[in-house]
């Protein structure tokens, strides 16, 4: 068997195939993208070449950095079959027809090298049926690898071995998927639609049946099947619009054709879906499906009249009560309520839980795989069995049986929860088994000692002499509580630990400072309080930078404004692959106040080509543009391209491993004899540089590209970046630049235009252009 995957071949250049090739490129694996030769085409690689070009236009972007496109080579299935022999992994992503796939694998078998891994990305066709007639070595190295679309972003990868797959191949692909592709990998059995699509499609169709029974609208259903129950904002029908009705119908039909009785009846496509499909109203890719946007208004389809009408939302007491609750209490409030919302949620949830129990052992070996598949593939916060525990197994089973619902015998025999004390229930052995521990996953909610905490942050001992600072404020917004804990954490680490990691496991790393607090102080003319807060923030960032023990920042997701400022002075940044970094303060009428201007400028200086003879004005121009335009990196790789990260900073492909990787980097620095960086003066462009930056801003204003208040902000930012009123090339202290930054910040925060922007952001959640 191939021990490492160094090169890959992707057969099929559609959205999914090209997306998989892009994700391989994102992790540094070159691939050849092959497709058929178009009829009468002068360019025999037209299909694969055009697919590669489309990667630059797709949203969300399949490529983490535009430079990664160089790792994808276009080819075709006639002239380039010899390239299959160079591939360590060959993945088929063609049309969902067994005969077509089998013909592709006949070609692959004839041209692959012995020991190369071959897989199909089918969403439900039998993997065992595809291998019929193939060589013994092919069969040993063949399996299913079902990605979810888009491959870069969706976490789930279902790995489906056949009867002949070498267990070592299965184990290798599971490890490769988790550690190199950054996926959550579940082993699925070769059954229709595998795990996530089988249960997810059942749940969606059951939702449609109950919706019709209770005479509810698509909008009403979506209003309570999204974040309220731990599902994505797109809820049920907006999700289907994104997926595409054509795709969904195909998936449903796949199960319908391979099942019987009551189960088959659920997968029979409802009439309204068939009518929508006939009309071509298949979702977002054609501009209309269950919902349609007209101007700024989103309309919903009326299933009876097939006309678009004003979107409705369900209102019920249980909804309002549940919004104030969490965990088990929230779930019980919703599903046991007697009002319309409670009845609806119970009627869609109970059958889905029972179906999941019924399929345990058939589609997956254990309940953990089913729960993980639904969380990673469909974005559920809790899997079916985790939800079942939250609503109460005994209480819910009694209600199910009272309503005549058939409950799997093993659930009734279990006599307890599905999960308890780090164990899960295994129906096959009728006993609890320990949950598999992954040494690369650090759980902050359990197993770590809390050293100290306050209202906004918590310091953990994560072992081996490393402490971890976790932000715990709402949205991880930075206020005085977090600033105080940063100072206390560094003092603690310098005295008793080897290193400090700053990270968390929230929705995002940090989306900036506590804007509401700043606005209230500004409106009260309490400039002294703002001045002191900004000064303390700057001092805390300097403390991170000059700590005698290494500080490693572990950003992920939205890492904006103050979040980026926390990272920039760190000794090392270990970023998740999906990290979106940017100094975005101009959107609320401000400039960075925690030293971000200075630190980004220094990072640009340090990353110039020769490190000595650099164009100082070019550096100032680039930093000014990045901050003034509030540019946010679309990935950690792009953050590196934009100099938010050094080349020596790390990127963790699997976000679950981020804190482990950050801890490892911190220990590496500590064990290498880390010392704080020497304080150095910084060369600035001064008066002439300021004039150059100002000229550019004034030109943009004159052309109408930026507003009056944008120009005001740009003047303040240019003054800080240029280093104020000094000659070109003057070397200045960091404290001097921090003073300029704080003065500019305070001047801006008092302005009505800035306060209007702050208010608008807090109320509307988006920038105001004034």
C-alpha positions in Angstrom: 0.0 0.0 0.0 1.1 3.6 -0.7 2.4 4.9 2.6 1.9 8.6 1.8 -0.3 10.5 -0.6 2.0 12.9 -2.5 0.0 13.2 -5.7 -3.6 12.7 -6.6 -5.9 12.4 -9.6 -9.4 13.6 -9.6 -11.7 12.2 -12.3 -14.7 14.5 -12.9 -14.3 18.3 -13.1 -17.8 19.4 -11.9 -18.3 21.6 -8.9 -17.6 18.7 -6.5 -14.6 17.3 -8.4 -12.9 20.7 -8.8 -13.7 21.5 -5.2 -12.0 18.4 -4.0 -8.9 19.2 -6.2 -8.9 22.7 -4.7 -9.0 21.4 -1.2 -6.1 19.0 -2.0 -4.2 22.1 -3.3 -5.0 23.9 -0.1 -3.1 21.3 1.9 -0.2 21.3 -0.6 -1.1 18.1 -2.6 -0.8 18.5 -6.4 -3.5 16.8 -8.5 -4.4 16.3 -12.1 -8.1 17.0 -12.9 -9.4 14.8 -15.6 -12.6 14.9 -17.6 -13.9 13.6 -21.0 -12.9 15.2 -24.3 -15.7 17.4 -25.5 -17.2 16.7 -28.9 -15.7 18.9 -31.7 -13.6 20.8 -29.2 -10.3 22.4 -30.3 -9.2 22.4 -26.7 -9.3 18.8 -25.5 -8.9 19.9 -21.9 -11.7 22.4 -22.1 -13.9 20.9 -19.3 -11.1 20.6 -16.7 -9.5 23.9 -17.6 -12.7 25.9 -17.4 -13.5 24.1 -14.1 -10.2 25.4 -12.7 -10.9 28.9 -13.8 -14.4 28.8 -12.2 -12.7 28.2 -8.9 -11.8 31.9 -8.8 -15.4 33.0 -9.2 -17.2 30.6 -6.8 -18.4 31.7 -3.4 -17.5 30.6 -0.9 -14.0 30.4 -2.4 -12.8 26.8 -2.9 -9.1 27.9 -2.9 -7.7 29.1 0.4 -5.1 31.2 -1.6 -5.3 32.0 -5.3 -1.7 30.8 -5.6 -2.9 27.2 -4.8 -4.3 26.9 -8.3 -0.8 26.2 -9.5 -1.1 22.7 -7.9 -4.0 21.7 -10.1 -3.2 20.4 -13.6 -5.9 20.1 -16.3 -6.1 16.9 -18.4 -8.5 14.5 -20.1 -9.4 10.9 -20.0 -7.9 10.1 -23.4 -4.5 11.8 -23.6 -3.6 11.8 -19.9 -4.5 8.3 -18.6 -0.7 7.7 -18.1 -0.8 10.3 -15.3 -3.0 7.9 -13.3 0.2 5.9 -12.7 1.8 8.9 -10.9 -1.1 9.3 -8.5 -1.1 7.8 -5.0 -4.8 8.5 -4.7 -7.3 8.4 -7.5 -10.8 9.8 -6.6 -13.8 9.4 -8.9 -16.3 12.2 -8.9 -18.4 11.6 -12.0 -22.2 11.4 -12.7 -24.2 9.2 -10.2 -24.7 6.3 -12.5 -23.3 2.9 -11.7 -22.5 1.9 -15.3 -20.5 5.1 -15.9 -18.6 4.7 -12.7 -17.7 1.1 -13.5 -16.4 2.1 -16.9 -14.2 4.7 -15.3 -12.8 2.2 -12.8 -12.0 -0.2 -15.7 -9.8 2.5 -17.1 -8.3 3.3 -13.7 -7.5 -0.4 -13.1 -5.7 -0.6 -16.4 -3.5 2.5 -15.8 -3.0 2.9 -12.0 0.1 1.8 -10.2 0.0 -1.1 -7.8 -0.8 0.0 -4.3 -2.4 3.3 -5.2 -5.7 4.1 -3.3 -8.8 4.4 -5.4 -12.1 5.8 -4.1 -15.5 7.0 -5.2 -17.2 10.2 -4.0 -20.6 8.8 -4.6 -23.4 10.0 -2.3 -25.1 6.7 -2.1 -24.5 4.2 -4.9 -23.2 0.9 -3.6 -19.5 0.9 -3.2 -19.4 -2.9 -3.4 -21.2 -2.9 -6.7 -18.6 -0.6 -8.3 -15.7 -3.0 -7.7 -17.2 -5.9 -9.6 -14.8 -7.2 -12.3 -11.8 -5.3 -11.0 -8.4 -6.8 -10.1 -7.5 -8.1 -6.7 -5.1 -5.2 -6.0 -7.7 -2.7 -7.0 -10.3 -4.2 -4.7 -7.9 -4.2 -1.8 -7.3 -0.5 -2.2 -10.8 0.6 -3.1 -13.3 2.3 -0.9 -15.8 5.2 -0.7 -14.8 8.7 0.4 -17.9 10.8 0.5 -17.2 14.5 0.9 -19.9 17.0 1.6 -20.2 20.1 -0.5 -18.3 22.5 -0.5 -15.3 20.2 0.3 -13.2 23.0 1.8 -15.7 24.1 4.4 -18.0 21.1 5.4 -16.3 19.0 8.0 -17.8 15.5 7.3 -16.0 12.8 5.4 -17.7 9.5 5.3 -15.3 6.6 4.6 -17.0 3.4 3.3 -14.9 0.3 3.0 -16.1 -2.7 0.9 -15.9 -6.4 1.8 -12.5 -6.5 0.1 -10.9 -3.3 1.3 -7.7 -3.9 3.2 -8.3 -2.7 6.8 -4.9 -0.9 6.7 -6.2 1.1 3.7 -9.3 2.1 5.7 -7.3 3.0 8.7 -4.9 5.1 6.6 -7.7 7.0 4.9 -9.3 7.7 8.2 -6.1 9.1 9.6 -5.3 11.0 6.3 -8.8 12.5 6.3 -8.5 13.7 9.8 -4.9 14.9 10.0 -4.2 16.0 6.4 -7.6 16.9 5.0 -8.8 18.3 8.3 -12.1 16.4 8.3 -14.3 14.8 10.8 -14.2 11.2 9.6 -16.8 8.6 10.3 -16.8 5.0 9.1 -20.0 4.2 7.3 -21.5 1.0 6.0 -22.3 0.4 2.3 -26.0 1.3 2.6 -28.2 3.8 0.7 -27.0 7.4 1.2 -24.7 6.1 4.0 -25.2 8.0 7.4 -25.8 11.7 7.2 -27.8 11.9 4.0 -29.9 8.9 5.1 -31.0 10.5 8.4 -30.9 14.1 7.2 -33.1 13.4 4.2 -35.5 11.4 6.3 -35.8 14.3 8.8 -36.3 16.9 6.0 -39.0 14.8 4.3 -40.7 14.1 7.6 -40.7 17.9 8.3 -42.5 18.4 5.0 -45.1 15.8 5.9 -45.8 17.3 9.3 -45.8 20.8 7.8 -48.6 19.8 5.4 -50.5 18.0 8.2 -50.4 21.1 10.4 -51.0 23.5 7.5 -47.8 25.5 8.2 -45.8 27.6 5.7 -42.1 27.2 4.7 -41.3 30.4 6.5 -43.0 29.3 9.7 -41.1 26.0 9.7 -37.7 27.7 9.1 -38.3 30.2 11.9 -38.2 27.4 14.5 -35.9 24.7 12.8 -32.7 26.9 12.8 -30.6 28.2 15.7 -33.5 27.7 18.1 -32.9 24.0 18.0 -29.2 24.1 17.4 -29.3 24.0 13.6 -27.8 26.4 11.0 -29.4 29.7 10.3 -30.5 28.3 6.9 -32.8 26.0 8.9 -34.8 23.5 6.7 -35.9 25.0 3.5 -33.3 27.7 3.0 -30.8 24.8 3.3 -32.6 22.9 0.6 -32.5 26.1 -1.6 -28.7 26.1 -1.2 -28.3 22.4 -1.8 -30.6 22.5 -4.8 -33.9 20.7 -5.2 -32.6 18.6 -8.1 -29.8 17.3 -5.8 -32.2 16.6 -2.9 -34.7 14.8 -5.1 -31.9 12.6 -6.4 -30.8 11.7 -2.9 -34.3 11.0 -1.8 -35.0 8.8 -4.8 -31.9 6.8 -4.1 -33.2 5.7 -0.8 -36.8 5.3 -2.1 -35.6 2.8 -4.8 -33.7 0.7 -2.2 -36.3 0.5 0.6 -39.8 -0.8 1.2 -42.9 -0.2 3.3 -43.2 2.7 5.7 -39.6 3.8 5.2 -40.1 4.0 1.5 -43.2 6.0 1.9 -41.3 8.7 3.7 -38.8 9.0 0.9 -41.5 9.4 -1.7 -41.0 13.0 -3.1 -43.9 15.3 -2.0 -46.0 16.7 -4.8 -45.0 20.3 -4.1 -41.3 19.4 -4.7 -42.2 17.7 -7.9 -44.1 20.7 -9.1 -41.2 23.0 -8.1 -38.8 20.8 -10.0 -41.0 20.9 -13.1 -41.0 24.7 -13.1 -37.3 24.8 -12.6 -37.6 26.5 -9.2 -34.8 24.4 -7.8 -33.2 26.9 -5.4 -30.5 29.5 -5.0 -28.6 28.6 -8.2 -31.7 29.8 -10.3 -32.7 32.6 -7.9 -35.9 30.9 -6.5 -37.0 27.9 -4.7 -38.8 27.8 -1.4 -37.8 31.4 -1.1 -37.3 34.2 -3.5 -35.6 37.6 -3.0 -37.4 40.7 -4.4 -35.4 43.8 -3.7 -34.5 43.7 0.0 -37.5 41.5 0.8 -37.4 37.7 1.0 -40.7 36.0 0.0 -41.8 32.5 0.6 -43.5 30.1 -1.7 -47.2 29.3 -0.9 -47.4 25.5 -1.5 -51.1 25.7 -2.3 -51.1 28.5 -4.9 -47.5 28.2 -6.0 -47.1 32.0 -5.7 -44.6 33.9 -3.6 -46.0 35.7 -0.6 -44.8 37.6 2.5 -42.7 35.3 4.7 -44.3 34.2 8.0 -42.7 33.4 11.3 -44.2 31.1 14.0 -45.1 32.7 17.3 -45.6 30.7 20.5 -45.0 31.0 24.2 -42.6 28.0 24.2 -40.4 29.7 21.6 -40.0 32.8 23.8 -39.4 30.7 26.9 -36.8 28.6 25.2 -34.8 31.6 24.0 -34.0 32.3 27.7 -32.8 28.7 28.4 -29.9 26.4 27.5 -29.2 22.7 27.1 -31.7 20.1 28.4 -34.1 22.7 29.9 -34.4 24.4 26.5 -35.0 21.2 24.6 -37.7 20.0 27.1 -39.4 23.4 27.0 -39.7 23.1 23.2 -40.6 19.5 22.6 -43.0 19.0 25.5 -44.9 22.3 25.0 -48.6 22.0 24.2 -48.6 24.9 21.8 -48.2 24.8 18.0 -44.4 25.0 18.1 -44.1 22.2 20.6 -46.4 19.9 18.8 -44.6 20.5 15.5 -41.1 20.0 16.9 -42.2 16.8 18.7 -43.8 15.4 15.5 -40.6 15.9 13.5 -38.1 15.0 16.2 -39.6 11.8 17.6 -39.6 9.9 14.3 -36.1 11.1 13.5 -34.8 9.8 16.8 -36.6 6.5 16.4 -35.3 6.2 12.8 -31.7 6.8 14.0 -32.1 4.1 16.6 -33.6 1.7 14.1 -30.6 2.2 11.7 -27.9 1.8 14.4 -25.8 -1.2 13.4 -27.1 -1.0 9.8 -25.6 2.3 8.6 -22.9 2.6 11.3 -21.4 0.5 14.1 -22.2 2.9 16.9 -24.3 5.8 18.0 -21.2 8.1 18.1 -20.7 7.8 14.4 -24.3 8.8 13.7 -24.2 11.8 16.1 -20.9 13.0 14.6 -22.1 12.6 11.0 -25.2 14.8 11.7 -23.1 17.4 13.5 -20.3 17.5 10.9 -22.4 17.0 7.8 -25.6 19.0 8.6 -24.3 21.5 11.1 -26.4 20.2 14.0 -25.1 21.3 17.4 -26.2 17.9 18.9 -26.6 14.6 17.2 -29.8 12.6 17.5 -28.8 10.5 20.5 -27.3 13.6 22.3 -30.7 15.3 21.7 -32.5 12.3 23.0 -30.5 12.5 26.2 -31.4 16.1 26.6 -35.1 15.6 26.2 -34.9 12.6 28.6 -34.9 9.0 27.4 -37.4 7.6 29.9 -39.8 10.5 29.5 -39.7 10.6 25.7 -40.0 6.9 25.3 -43.1 6.9 27.4 -44.6 9.6 25.3 -43.6 7.8 22.1 -45.2 4.5 23.1 -48.4 6.3 24.4 -48.7 7.7 20.8 -48.3 4.2 19.3 -44.8 4.8 17.9 -42.5 1.8 17.7 -39.4 2.2 19.8 -36.4 0.0 19.1 -36.0 -2.8 21.7 -32.4 -1.9 22.5 -33.4 1.6 23.5 -36.0 0.3 26.0 -33.4 -2.3 27.3 -30.8 0.3 27.8 -32.3 1.6 31.0 -30.3 4.8 31.1 -28.9 7.6 28.9 -27.1 7.1 25.7 -24.0 8.9 27.1 -22.7 9.0 30.6 -19.4 9.4 32.4 -17.3 9.5 29.2 -19.0 6.4 27.8 -21.6 5.6 25.2 -24.1 2.8 25.0 -23.3 0.0 22.6 -26.5 -2.0 21.6 -24.5 -4.9 20.2 -22.8 -5.7 23.6 -25.6 -4.2 25.7 -23.1 -2.3 27.7 -21.4 1.1 27.9 -18.0 1.6 26.1 -15.5 4.4 26.6 -15.6 7.2 24.1 -12.4 7.2 22.0 -10.0 9.8 23.2 -8.1 11.7 20.6 -4.7 12.9 21.9 -4.8 15.8 19.5 -8.1 17.3 20.9 -8.0 19.4 24.1 -11.4 19.8 25.8 -11.6 23.0 27.7 -14.9 22.1 29.3 -13.6 19.0 31.0 -10.3 17.6 32.1 -8.5 20.9 32.6 -7.7 22.7 35.8 -8.9 26.3 36.1 -6.1 28.4 37.6 -8.0 31.6 37.8 -10.9 33.4 36.1 -13.1 36.5 36.1 -16.2 37.6 34.2 -14.6 37.7 30.8 -11.8 35.1 30.8 -10.5 31.9 32.3 -6.9 30.6 32.7 -6.5 26.8 32.3 -3.7 24.4 33.1 -3.5 22.2 30.0 -0.6 20.2 31.1 3.1 19.9 30.5 3.8 23.3 31.9 1.5 25.2 29.5 -1.4 27.5 30.5 -4.2 28.5 28.2 -6.1 31.8 28.4 -9.7 31.4 27.2 -12.0 34.3 26.5 -15.5 33.7 27.9 -17.3 37.1 27.4 -20.3 37.3 25.1 -18.9 36.9 21.5 -15.5 36.9 23.2 -15.6 40.8 23.0 -12.6 42.4 24.7 -13.2 44.6 27.7 -11.3 45.4 30.9 -12.0 42.0 32.3 -10.1 40.3 29.5 -7.4 42.9 29.6 -6.9 42.3 33.3 -6.8 38.5 32.8 -4.2 38.9 30.0 -1.9 40.7 32.5 -2.6 38.3 35.3 -2.1 35.3 33.0 1.3 36.4 31.8 2.4 37.2 35.4 1.3 33.7 36.4 3.0 32.0 33.4 6.3 33.9 33.9 6.4 32.7 37.5 5.0 29.1 37.3 4.7 27.9 33.7 6.7 27.3 30.5 4.4 29.0 28.1 1.0 30.5 27.5 -1.5 29.7 24.7 -4.3 32.2 24.0 -7.3 30.3 22.4 -10.8 29.1 22.9 -13.5 26.8 21.5 -16.2 29.4 20.9 -17.9 30.2 17.6 -15.2 32.6 16.7 -11.8 33.5 18.2 -12.7 37.1 18.9 -14.7 39.7 16.9 -13.1 42.8 18.5 -13.5 45.1 21.5 -16.6 45.7 23.5 -18.1 48.2 21.1 -21.2 48.9 23.3 -19.0 49.8 26.2 -17.0 52.2 24.1 -20.1 53.9 22.6 -21.7 54.4 26.0 -18.6 56.0 27.4 -18.3 58.2 24.3 -21.9 59.3 24.5 -21.4 60.2 28.1 -18.3 62.2 27.2 -16.2 59.9 29.5 -13.1 60.2 27.3 -10.9 59.6 30.3 -12.4 56.1 30.8 -11.9 55.3 27.1 -8.3 56.7 27.2 -7.5 54.5 30.2 -9.1 51.4 28.6 -7.1 51.9 25.3 -3.9 52.5 27.3 -4.4 49.3 29.3 -5.1 47.4 26.1 -1.9 48.7 24.5 0.1 47.8 27.6 -1.4 44.3 27.7 -0.4 43.8 24.1 3.1 44.9 24.8 3.2 42.5 27.8 2.3 39.7 25.4 5.1 40.7 23.0 7.8 41.1 25.6 6.8 38.2 28.0 9.8 36.3 29.1 7.9 33.1 28.4 6.5 32.4 24.9 2.9 33.4 24.1 1.2 31.5 21.3 -2.1 32.8 19.8 -4.5 30.2 18.4 -7.0 32.1 16.2 -9.8 30.6 14.2 -13.0 31.8 12.5 -13.6 35.5 12.8 -10.5 37.1 14.3 -11.3 40.7 13.8 -10.1 44.1 15.2 -9.0 43.5 18.8 -8.9 39.8 18.1 -6.2 40.3 15.4 -4.4 42.8 17.8 -4.1 40.0 20.4 -2.5 37.7 17.9 0.0 40.1 16.2 2.4 40.6 19.1 2.5 36.9 20.0 5.8 35.0 19.8 4.0 32.5 17.4 0.6 32.3 15.8 -1.0 28.9 15.2 -4.0 29.6 13.1 -6.8 27.3 12.1 -7.1 26.8 8.3 -10.4 28.7 8.3 -9.2 31.9 10.1 -10.4 35.3 8.9 -8.1 38.0 10.1 -8.5 41.7 9.7 -8.2 45.1 11.3 -11.7 46.3 10.6 -12.1 49.3 12.9 -12.7 51.8 10.1 -16.1 50.1 9.7 -17.1 51.7 13.0 -15.4 55.0 12.4 -12.2 54.2 14.3 -8.6 52.9 13.7 -7.0 50.0 15.6 -6.3 51.1 19.2 -4.4 48.2 20.7 -1.2 48.5 18.7 -2.5 46.8 15.6 -1.3 49.5 13.2 2.2 49.3 14.6 2.4 45.5 14.7 1.1 45.0 11.2 3.6 47.6 10.0 6.4 45.8 11.8 5.3 42.4 10.3 5.4 43.9 6.8 8.9 45.3 7.5 10.1 42.0 8.7 8.8 40.1 5.7 10.3 42.2 2.9 12.3 40.2 0.4 15.8 41.0 1.5 15.0 42.1 5.0 17.3 45.2 4.8 16.9 47.3 1.7 13.2 47.7 1.6 10.9 50.3 0.1 9.7 52.0 3.3 6.9 54.0 1.5 5.7 50.8 -0.2 5.4 49.1 3.2 3.5 52.1 4.6 1.2 52.2 1.5 0.3 48.5 1.8 -0.4 48.6 5.6 -2.5 51.8 5.1 -4.5 50.2 2.3 -5.1 47.0 4.3 -6.4 48.8 7.4 -8.2 51.6 5.5 -10.1 49.1 3.3 -10.8 46.9 6.3 -9.4 43.9 4.3 -10.1 40.5 5.9 -8.2 37.4 4.9 -10.4 34.7 3.5 -8.2 31.9 5.1 -5.1 31.5 7.2 -3.2 31.0 3.9 -4.4 34.4 2.7 -3.6 35.9 6.1 0.0 34.7 5.5 0.0 36.2 2.0 -1.2 39.5 3.6 1.5 39.4 6.2 -0.8 39.0 9.2 1.1 35.7 9.7 4.8 35.1 9.3 6.0 32.2 7.2 7.1 30.6 10.4 3.6 30.7 11.9 1.6 27.5 11.8 -1.7 26.6 10.1 -3.8 23.7 11.6 -5.9 22.1 8.9 -8.1 20.4 11.4 -9.5 23.0 13.8 -10.2 20.3 16.4 -6.4 19.9 16.7 -5.7 23.7 17.0 -5.1 24.0 20.7 -3.0 20.8 20.7 -0.9 22.2 17.9 -0.6 25.6 19.6 0.5 23.9 22.8 3.1 21.9 20.9 4.4 25.1 19.3 4.6 26.8 22.7 6.5 23.9 24.2 8.9 23.9 21.2 9.7 27.6 21.8 10.1 27.1 25.6 12.3 24.0 25.3 14.5 25.8 22.7 15.4 28.4 25.3 13.0 31.1 24.3 13.9 34.7 25.2 11.8 37.9 24.8 12.6 39.9 21.6 14.9 42.8 21.9 13.2 46.2 21.8 14.0 47.9 18.5 13.3 51.3 17.0 11.1 51.4 13.9 11.8 53.3 10.7 8.8 55.4 9.5 8.1 57.5 6.5 7.2 60.7 8.4 6.0 63.9 6.8 6.7 62.9 3.2 5.1 59.5 3.7 2.0 61.1 5.3 1.7 63.4 2.3 1.8 60.5 0.0 -0.8 58.5 1.9 -3.0 61.5 2.2 -2.8 62.2 -1.5 -4.1 58.7 -2.3 -7.0 59.1 0.2 -7.9 62.5 -1.2 -7.9 61.1 -4.7 -10.3 58.3 -3.7 -12.5 60.9 -2.0 -12.6 63.1 -5.1 -13.6 60.2 -7.3 -16.4 59.3 -4.9 -14.9 56.0 -3.8 -14.8 57.0 -0.1 -17.1 59.2 2.0 -16.4 62.4 3.9 -16.0 60.5 7.2 -13.9 57.8 5.5 -11.5 60.6 4.5 -11.4 61.9 8.1 -10.5 58.4 9.3 -8.0 58.0 6.6 -6.2 61.2 7.6 -5.9 59.9 11.2 -4.7 56.5 10.0 -2.1 58.0 7.6 -0.7 60.1 10.4 -0.3 57.0 12.7 1.2 54.8 9.9 3.6 57.5 8.8 4.8 58.2 12.3 3.7 61.8 12.5 5.7 64.9 12.0 9.2 63.5 11.6 11.7 63.3 8.7 11.5 60.3 6.3 13.4 57.3 7.6 13.4 58.4 11.3 13.7 55.5 13.8 11.0 55.9 16.5 10.1 54.0 19.7 7.1 51.7 19.8 5.7 53.8 22.7 5.8 56.9 20.4 3.6 55.1 17.8 1.2 53.8 20.5 0.8 57.4 21.7 0.0 58.6 18.2 -2.5 55.7 17.7 -4.2 56.4 21.0 -4.6 60.1 20.3 -6.1 59.4 16.9 -8.4 56.8 18.4 -9.7 59.3 21.0 -10.1 62.1 18.5 -12.2 59.8 16.3 -14.4 58.4 19.1 -15.7 61.8 20.0 -16.9 62.6 16.5 -20.7 62.3 15.7 -19.9 60.4 12.4 -18.0 57.7 14.3 -20.7 57.4 17.0 -23.3 57.0 14.2 -21.2 54.2 12.7 -20.9 52.5 16.1 -24.6 52.7 16.8 -25.5 51.4 13.3 -23.1 48.4 13.7 -24.6 47.5 17.1 -28.2 47.8 15.9 -28.0 46.6 12.3 -24.9 44.4 12.4 -23.3 46.0 9.3 -21.2 49.1 8.6 -22.7 52.5 7.9 -21.2 54.6 5.1 -21.5 58.2 6.2 
